[in-house]
């Protein structure tokens, strides 16, 4: 901009100019290390000396850092300079540090870029090697993170079964959001964290042999039961009948993933919880859900948690493992009757004993009157589409007003309707299915295949 007349913008006082700059540089956008030459922050600093000084002296612009490449160490001096800019005003504002999955921190990088600034961290979102994770939890002094509100760590490089004994490194941390994503195989015990302010908890294991035991999770939930709003758990196949039931009055979102199809684990966690404010529930298992075996506990659970609006079940187990592979439709109807506010549901993905009964209840009876979207797996999709059309039109003739707008059907034969154009030699059943789906769409119901 050299040679141009000074902008009227620069005649504004510092407070007004700073407000404008804050709109140009959202404080939640991190500064990347190494810096990008075309980053908005650097471009603004090039406008003029006054704006550069204003940006450099405003601590709010120097609190969030994304370490994109820490391997060379060439930018350590620049990193320290950025961190020091907030201290020039006589204070040390809280900071946020993050990195990328492909640049997971080693022990050296953790000690270089994170631990020296532990007392200033309010947010830590990092990918770590196992050695770095162990260093963070076991070698950091107790109470190392006095301002930390949000913690997220992922570590996927374990080569053998490990036991991670965790010291109370977060003892004085005002945590509100805690996420730990672990790869195979790992067992975690003894997290000495003050959980009473926690609003979001995610304990997730990916492709692991060891998930998290119910008794350990119960201890955490009990400590934060008055504050927790969102929770996602990967659960070990364990039970403890002596654990007391917990009511979490503010929990709105819950995701439960089980390592295997053991019904005792699924029943165990359901019997432990009372969630009067629950809105969303996701229920899944790596080996399938023992739906029929857990139905009794599911019904009791929904009696205590009747306000669910979004419900998602994963598939049922494969045959030959001792659990029912079909879905008892009558039990499913009993569950639907307990959820008058339900808006979306993914039914358990397995053969249903009576799909027609479910469709009749949804389309003709006053069950789940607010339901908008249904997703289920069938093995006779074309027949189901015909039934839906008959029932939909019967409901319309009877004057039944429904909120239902979408039914997603997973069926191998029906899937061709969505990906193939009609051909002269098309299967007559598929042609008829295509015609029915088109007619239903014109009548207000979308069938997704």
C-alpha positions as CSV (number, residue, x, y, z in Angstrom):
1,X,0.0,0.0,0.0
2,X,3.1,2.3,-0.3
3,X,2.4,5.5,-2.2
4,X,-1.3,5.5,-1.4
5,X,-2.9,8.4,0.6
6,X,-3.5,7.5,4.3
7,X,-6.8,5.9,4.8
8,X,-9.5,7.6,6.9
9,X,-9.6,4.4,8.8
10,X,-6.3,5.3,10.4
11,X,-7.7,8.5,11.8
12,X,-9.8,6.5,14.3
13,X,-8.7,6.3,17.9
14,X,-7.1,3.1,19.1
15,X,-10.2,1.6,20.8
16,X,-12.4,1.9,17.6
17,X,-9.6,0.7,15.4
18,X,-9.0,-2.3,17.7
19,X,-12.7,-3.2,17.6
20,X,-12.5,-3.3,13.7
21,X,-9.3,-5.4,13.9
22,X,-11.0,-7.9,16.2
23,X,-13.7,-8.5,13.6
24,X,-10.9,-9.1,11.0
25,X,-9.0,-11.4,13.3
26,X,-11.4,-13.7,15.3
27,X,-9.6,-14.6,18.5
28,X,-10.7,-18.2,18.2
29,X,-8.6,-18.7,15.0
30,X,-5.2,-20.1,16.0
31,X,-1.9,-18.7,14.9
32,X,0.0,-21.4,12.9
33,X,3.6,-22.3,13.5
34,X,5.4,-22.1,11.2
35,X,3.5,-19.0,10.0
36,X,1.7,-18.9,6.7
37,X,2.9,-15.9,4.6
38,X,-0.6,-15.1,3.5
39,X,-2.2,-15.4,7.0
40,X,-4.7,-12.6,7.8
41,X,-2.7,-11.6,10.8
42,X,0.5,-11.1,8.9
43,X,-1.2,-9.3,6.0
44,X,-2.8,-6.8,8.5
45,X,0.5,-6.2,10.1
46,X,1.9,-5.0,6.8
47,X,-0.7,-2.3,6.3
48,X,1.1,0.2,8.5
49,X,3.3,0.7,11.5
50,X,0.4,1.8,13.8
51,X,-1.7,-1.3,13.0
52,X,1.3,-3.6,13.5
53,X,2.0,-2.1,16.9
54,X,-1.7,-2.4,17.9
55,X,-1.9,-6.0,16.9
56,X,1.4,-6.9,18.6
57,X,0.4,-5.2,21.8
58,X,-3.1,-6.8,22.1
59,X,-2.8,-10.0,24.1
60,X,-6.1,-11.4,22.8
61,X,-4.5,-11.9,19.4
62,X,-1.7,-14.1,20.8
63,X,-3.5,-16.7,22.8
64,X,-4.3,-19.6,20.4
65,X,-1.5,-21.6,18.7
66,X,-1.6,-24.4,16.2
67,X,1.8,-26.3,16.0
68,X,1.8,-27.5,12.4
69,X,5.4,-28.6,12.2
70,X,7.5,-28.9,15.4
71,X,10.2,-31.3,14.0
72,X,12.8,-28.8,13.1
73,X,12.7,-26.6,16.1
74,X,13.7,-23.6,13.9
75,X,10.6,-21.6,15.0
76,X,11.1,-21.9,18.7
77,X,12.3,-18.3,19.1
78,X,9.3,-17.0,17.1
79,X,6.9,-19.1,19.3
80,X,8.4,-17.7,22.5
81,X,8.1,-14.1,21.1
82,X,4.4,-14.7,20.3
83,X,3.8,-16.0,23.7
84,X,5.5,-13.1,25.3
85,X,3.4,-10.5,23.6
86,X,0.5,-10.9,26.0
87,X,2.9,-10.5,28.9
88,X,4.1,-7.0,27.8
89,X,0.9,-5.6,29.3
90,X,1.8,-7.0,32.7
91,X,-0.2,-10.1,32.6
92,X,-0.1,-13.7,31.3
93,X,-3.4,-14.4,29.5
94,X,-4.6,-18.0,29.2
95,X,-3.5,-19.8,26.0
96,X,-4.6,-22.6,23.8
97,X,-2.3,-25.1,22.1
98,X,-3.1,-27.7,19.4
99,X,-1.4,-29.8,16.8
100,X,-2.2,-32.1,13.9
101,X,-2.6,-35.8,13.7
102,X,0.2,-36.3,11.3
103,X,2.5,-34.3,13.7
104,X,1.8,-36.1,16.9
105,X,4.0,-34.7,19.7
106,X,6.9,-36.8,20.9
107,X,8.2,-36.4,24.5
108,X,10.7,-33.8,23.3
109,X,8.1,-31.7,21.5
110,X,5.7,-32.0,24.5
111,X,8.4,-30.7,26.8
112,X,9.3,-27.9,24.3
113,X,5.9,-26.6,23.3
114,X,3.4,-27.5,26.0
115,X,4.8,-28.3,29.5
116,X,6.7,-25.0,30.0
117,X,3.4,-23.1,29.6
118,X,1.1,-25.5,31.6
119,X,0.2,-22.8,34.1
120,X,-1.3,-20.6,31.3
121,X,-3.2,-23.3,29.4
122,X,-7.0,-23.0,29.2
123,X,-7.3,-25.4,26.2
124,X,-5.1,-28.3,25.2
125,X,-6.0,-30.3,22.0
126,X,-3.1,-32.6,21.1
127,X,-2.2,-35.8,19.3
128,X,0.5,-37.6,21.2
129,X,2.8,-40.6,20.9
130,X,2.4,-43.1,23.7
131,X,5.6,-42.0,25.4
132,X,4.4,-38.4,25.3
133,X,1.0,-39.4,26.8
134,X,2.7,-41.3,29.6
135,X,5.0,-38.3,30.2
136,X,2.1,-35.9,30.4
137,X,0.2,-38.0,32.9
138,X,2.9,-39.5,35.0
139,X,5.8,-37.0,35.1
140,X,3.9,-33.7,35.3
141,X,3.7,-32.4,38.9
142,X,0.3,-32.6,40.5
143,X,-1.8,-29.6,39.8
144,X,0.2,-28.6,36.7
145,X,-2.7,-27.1,34.8
146,X,-4.5,-24.6,37.1
147,X,-6.4,-22.9,34.3
148,X,-7.2,-25.8,32.0
149,X,-10.9,-26.0,31.1
150,X,-10.7,-28.1,27.9
151,X,-8.5,-31.2,27.4
152,X,-8.5,-33.4,24.3
153,X,-5.8,-36.0,23.6
154,X,-5.6,-38.8,21.1
155,X,-2.9,-41.6,21.1
156,X,-3.1,-44.5,18.7
157,X,0.4,-45.9,18.5
158,X,0.4,-48.6,21.2
159,X,2.1,-51.8,20.2
160,X,1.4,-54.0,23.3
161,X,-0.9,-54.0,26.2
162,X,-0.1,-51.2,28.6
163,X,-1.3,-50.1,32.0
164,X,-1.3,-46.3,32.3
165,X,-1.2,-45.3,36.0
166,X,-2.2,-41.6,36.0
167,X,-1.2,-39.2,38.7
168,X,-3.5,-36.3,39.7
169,X,-2.0,-34.0,37.1
170,X,-5.3,-32.2,36.7
171,X,-6.0,-31.9,40.4
172,X,-6.5,-28.1,40.4
173,X,-7.8,-27.8,36.8
174,X,-11.3,-26.3,36.4
175,X,-12.1,-28.8,33.6
176,X,-15.4,-28.5,31.7
177,X,-14.5,-30.6,28.6
178,X,-12.4,-33.8,28.8
179,X,-11.7,-36.2,25.9
180,X,-9.3,-39.1,25.8
181,X,-9.2,-41.2,22.5
182,X,-7.0,-44.3,22.8
183,X,-5.8,-46.9,20.4
184,X,-5.1,-50.6,21.1
185,X,-4.5,-51.9,23.6
186,X,-4.6,-49.8,26.8
187,X,-6.1,-49.8,30.3
188,X,-6.4,-46.5,32.2
189,X,-6.9,-46.3,35.9
190,X,-6.7,-43.6,38.6
191,X,-7.3,-40.4,36.8
192,X,-6.9,-38.0,39.7
193,X,-9.1,-35.2,38.2
194,X,-11.4,-32.8,39.9
195,X,-14.5,-33.5,37.8
196,X,-17.1,-31.3,39.5
197,X,-17.2,-28.6,36.8
198,X,-17.2,-31.1,33.9
199,X,-19.8,-30.4,31.1
200,X,-18.5,-32.8,28.4
201,X,-16.8,-36.1,28.9
202,X,-15.5,-38.4,26.1
203,X,-13.6,-41.6,26.8
204,X,-13.2,-43.3,23.5
205,X,-11.2,-46.4,22.5
206,X,-10.6,-47.1,18.8
207,X,-10.2,-50.8,17.7
208,X,-8.9,-51.5,21.2
209,X,-8.9,-54.7,23.3
210,X,-9.4,-52.6,26.4
211,X,-12.2,-50.1,26.9
212,X,-13.2,-48.4,30.1
213,X,-14.7,-50.3,33.1
214,X,-18.1,-49.3,34.3
215,X,-16.9,-48.9,37.9
216,X,-14.3,-46.4,36.9
217,X,-16.8,-44.5,34.7
218,X,-19.3,-44.5,37.6
219,X,-16.8,-42.7,39.8
220,X,-16.3,-39.9,37.3
221,X,-20.0,-39.6,36.6
222,X,-20.8,-39.4,40.3
223,X,-18.3,-36.6,40.7
224,X,-19.7,-34.5,37.9
225,X,-23.4,-35.5,38.0
226,X,-24.7,-32.0,38.6
227,X,-22.8,-30.4,35.7
228,X,-22.4,-33.0,32.9
229,X,-24.2,-32.1,29.7
230,X,-22.7,-34.4,27.1
231,X,-21.0,-37.8,27.4
232,X,-19.5,-40.4,25.0
233,X,-18.1,-43.7,26.5
234,X,-16.4,-46.9,25.2
235,X,-17.3,-49.5,27.8
236,X,-15.4,-52.6,28.9
237,X,-17.5,-55.8,29.4
238,X,-17.8,-55.4,33.1
239,X,-20.6,-55.1,35.6
240,X,-20.9,-54.1,39.3
241,X,-24.3,-54.7,40.8
242,X,-23.4,-52.9,44.0
243,X,-22.9,-49.5,42.3
244,X,-25.7,-47.0,43.2
245,X,-27.9,-45.5,40.5
246,X,-26.9,-42.0,39.4
247,X,-29.2,-39.2,38.3
248,X,-27.6,-36.7,35.9
249,X,-30.2,-33.9,35.7
250,X,-28.4,-31.9,33.0
251,X,-27.1,-34.6,30.7
252,X,-28.7,-34.1,27.2
253,X,-26.5,-36.2,24.9
254,X,-25.2,-39.8,25.6
255,X,-23.3,-42.1,23.3
256,X,-22.5,-45.6,24.5
257,X,-20.2,-48.0,22.6
258,X,-19.6,-51.5,23.9
259,X,-16.6,-53.7,23.1
260,X,-18.7,-56.8,22.4
261,X,-22.3,-58.0,22.4
262,X,-22.3,-59.0,26.1
263,X,-25.8,-58.1,27.3
264,X,-24.7,-57.8,31.0
265,X,-22.6,-54.8,30.2
266,X,-25.4,-53.1,28.3
267,X,-27.9,-53.9,31.0
268,X,-25.4,-52.8,33.7
269,X,-24.9,-49.2,32.4
270,X,-28.6,-48.7,31.6
271,X,-29.6,-49.8,35.1
272,X,-27.1,-47.3,36.6
273,X,-28.5,-44.2,34.9
274,X,-31.5,-41.9,35.3
275,X,-31.4,-39.0,32.8
276,X,-34.5,-36.9,32.9
277,X,-33.1,-34.3,30.5
278,X,-31.7,-36.7,27.9
279,X,-32.4,-35.6,24.3
280,X,-30.1,-37.8,22.2
281,X,-29.0,-41.4,22.8
282,X,-26.6,-43.4,20.5
283,X,-26.3,-47.1,21.3
284,X,-23.6,-49.1,19.5
285,X,-21.3,-52.1,19.8
286,X,-18.3,-53.4,17.7
287,X,-19.9,-56.9,17.6
288,X,-23.6,-55.9,17.7
289,X,-26.2,-55.0,20.3
290,X,-28.0,-57.7,22.3
291,X,-31.2,-55.8,21.8
292,X,-33.8,-58.4,22.8
293,X,-31.8,-59.4,25.9
294,X,-31.6,-55.7,27.0
295,X,-35.2,-54.7,26.2
296,X,-36.3,-54.9,29.8
297,X,-33.6,-52.6,31.0
298,X,-34.2,-50.3,28.0
299,X,-37.9,-49.9,29.0
300,X,-37.0,-49.1,32.6
301,X,-34.3,-46.7,31.4
302,X,-36.8,-44.8,29.1
303,X,-39.3,-44.6,32.0
304,X,-36.7,-42.6,33.9
305,X,-35.6,-40.7,30.7
306,X,-38.8,-40.0,28.8
307,X,-37.7,-36.9,26.9
308,X,-35.5,-38.5,24.3
309,X,-35.9,-36.9,20.8
310,X,-33.1,-38.6,18.9
311,X,-32.5,-42.4,19.3
312,X,-30.0,-44.4,17.3
313,X,-29.3,-48.2,17.6
314,X,-26.5,-50.0,15.8
315,X,-26.8,-53.5,14.3
316,X,-27.6,-56.7,16.2
317,X,-25.0,-59.5,16.6
318,X,-24.1,-61.9,13.9
319,X,-25.6,-65.3,14.2
320,X,-23.9,-68.0,16.2
321,X,-22.7,-66.0,19.2
322,X,-25.5,-66.9,21.6
323,X,-27.7,-63.7,21.2
324,X,-30.9,-63.1,19.3
325,X,-30.0,-61.7,15.9
326,X,-33.6,-60.6,15.1
327,X,-35.3,-57.6,16.6
328,X,-38.5,-58.3,18.6
329,X,-40.9,-55.8,17.0
330,X,-43.4,-55.9,19.9
331,X,-40.6,-54.9,22.4
332,X,-39.6,-52.1,20.0
333,X,-43.2,-50.9,20.0
334,X,-43.3,-50.9,23.8
335,X,-40.2,-48.6,23.7
336,X,-41.8,-46.3,21.2
337,X,-44.8,-45.9,23.4
338,X,-42.5,-44.6,26.2
339,X,-41.1,-41.8,24.0
340,X,-43.8,-39.3,23.0
341,X,-41.3,-36.6,22.1
342,X,-39.3,-38.8,19.7
343,X,-38.3,-37.0,16.4
344,X,-35.7,-39.4,14.8
345,X,-34.9,-43.0,15.3
346,X,-32.5,-45.5,13.7
347,X,-34.0,-48.9,14.5
348,X,-31.7,-51.8,15.5
349,X,-30.1,-53.0,12.2
350,X,-31.3,-56.6,12.1
351,X,-34.3,-58.6,10.8
352,X,-37.5,-57.5,12.5
353,X,-40.0,-60.0,13.6
354,X,-42.9,-57.9,12.4
355,X,-42.1,-54.8,10.3
356,X,-45.8,-54.4,9.4
357,X,-46.8,-53.9,13.1
358,X,-44.2,-51.2,13.4
359,X,-45.3,-49.4,10.3
360,X,-49.0,-49.6,11.3
361,X,-48.2,-48.1,14.7
362,X,-46.2,-45.2,13.1
363,X,-48.6,-44.4,10.3
364,X,-52.1,-45.3,11.7
365,X,-51.9,-45.1,15.5
366,X,-51.1,-42.1,17.6
367,X,-47.6,-43.3,18.6
368,X,-44.7,-41.0,18.6
369,X,-46.7,-38.1,17.1
370,X,-43.7,-35.8,16.7
371,X,-41.6,-38.4,14.8
372,X,-40.1,-37.0,11.6
373,X,-37.4,-39.5,10.4
374,X,-37.1,-43.3,10.6
375,X,-34.2,-45.5,9.5
376,X,-34.3,-49.3,9.4
377,X,-32.8,-52.3,7.7
378,X,-35.1,-54.8,6.0
379,X,-34.6,-57.8,3.7
380,X,-37.8,-57.4,1.7
381,X,-37.7,-53.7,0.9
382,X,-40.0,-53.7,-2.1
383,X,-42.8,-55.4,-0.1
384,X,-42.2,-52.8,2.7
385,X,-42.5,-49.9,0.2
386,X,-45.8,-51.3,-1.0
387,X,-47.1,-51.6,2.6
388,X,-45.9,-48.0,3.4
389,X,-47.9,-46.7,0.4
390,X,-51.1,-48.5,1.5
391,X,-50.8,-47.4,5.1
392,X,-49.8,-43.8,4.2
393,X,-52.9,-43.4,2.0
394,X,-55.1,-45.1,4.6
395,X,-53.9,-42.6,7.2
396,X,-54.6,-39.7,4.8
397,X,-58.1,-40.9,4.2
398,X,-58.7,-41.2,7.9
399,X,-57.5,-37.6,8.4
400,X,-54.5,-38.7,10.6
401,X,-52.0,-35.9,10.6
402,X,-48.4,-37.1,10.9
403,X,-45.1,-35.3,11.2
404,X,-43.3,-38.2,9.5
405,X,-41.4,-36.9,6.5
406,X,-38.6,-39.4,5.8
407,X,-38.3,-43.2,5.9
408,X,-34.8,-44.5,5.1
409,X,-34.8,-48.2,4.1
410,X,-31.6,-50.2,3.7
411,X,-32.2,-53.1,1.4
412,X,-29.8,-54.5,-1.3
413,X,-32.4,-54.6,-4.0
414,X,-33.9,-51.1,-3.2
415,X,-30.4,-49.6,-3.2
416,X,-30.3,-49.9,-7.0
417,X,-33.2,-47.4,-7.3
418,X,-31.0,-44.6,-5.9
419,X,-27.9,-45.2,-8.0
420,X,-29.2,-46.5,-11.4
421,X,-31.2,-44.9,-14.2
422,X,-34.2,-46.9,-15.5
423,X,-33.4,-49.3,-18.3
424,X,-35.6,-51.1,-20.8
425,X,-34.6,-54.4,-19.2
426,X,-35.0,-53.3,-15.6
427,X,-36.4,-55.7,-13.0
428,X,-40.2,-55.2,-12.9
429,X,-40.1,-55.1,-9.1
430,X,-37.5,-52.3,-9.2
431,X,-39.6,-50.4,-11.7
432,X,-42.7,-50.7,-9.5
433,X,-40.7,-49.7,-6.4
434,X,-39.4,-46.6,-8.3
435,X,-43.0,-45.7,-9.2
436,X,-44.3,-46.0,-5.7
437,X,-41.4,-44.0,-4.2
438,X,-42.0,-41.2,-6.7
439,X,-45.8,-41.2,-5.9
440,X,-45.1,-41.1,-2.1
441,X,-42.8,-38.2,-2.6
442,X,-45.6,-36.3,-4.3
443,X,-47.8,-37.1,-1.4
444,X,-45.4,-35.7,1.2
445,X,-43.3,-38.8,2.3
446,X,-39.7,-39.3,1.1
447,X,-38.4,-42.8,0.9
448,X,-34.6,-42.9,1.0
449,X,-32.9,-46.0,-0.3
